[in-house]
Amino acid sequence: MPEAIQFLVRHGYVVLFLWVFGEQIGLPIPAVPLLLAVGALAGTGKLNLGLAVAVAVFAALLGDVIWYEIGRRRGGRVLNLLCRISLEPDSCVRRTETVFARHGARSLLVAKFIPGLNMVAPPLAGILGMRPARFLLFDALGGVVWAGVFALLGYLFSGQLERIAAYAMRLGAWLVVILIACLAAYIAWKYVERQRFIRKLRIARITPAALKQKLDAGENLVIVDLRHSIDFEAEPHMIPGALQLAPDELERRHQEIPRDRDVVLYCT
């Protein structure tokens, strides 16, 4: 038996706990492959499937509770932190806010299956003041579904996964090199795309200081607050005189924006 599998058999539950917890607090270490591997080992009788799922759920819940408390105590500022560590900071929270605003606590049932929502949903629940008992119930149920689905898939296809693992072991160090190269290429592509996006925006940007100077000088500007309703609830301050429009209301209410003067939009 390869050394890596032997190590996982001996310390599988501890490794699973630390790995899932690390992913839930924001480390770039996907837990799904490990859940599949643990399920496959359970299929061959080397680990207990029920115990493995319980460990994964507890680790995920612990990480989510930490983010929930950060959201509850720090408010909207935690969303800025999540944007900074995201590869797509200009849209990292926007899509997930819409999903969470529409489905509330039920979104926690599927959050771990949706990239982005997995990280943002727990602090959003804290920011919006969701009751701790309600959060724990829905988050735990979501964790059971998430961990159970992937561990069970590994259990059912343990034979096929063993053959894949054997082939991967034959690749040895080359497999690590390939995985690192793929991850580096993905990060580089995202970085280049972001820089292109920012360059396009620069020609139409105005700094807060420049905007204040225009307002102090009495220039007739239209300021549109495009923050999502969740952002506004977390930080209910806005520029005096600004028109508040949620992004999903633009198509319906665009006629409220005057066309005879400069328009300044802000969303954070």
Order of alpha helices (4+ residues) and beta strands (2+ residues): alpha-alpha-alpha-alpha-alpha-alpha-alpha-alpha-alpha-alpha-beta-alpha-beta-alpha-beta
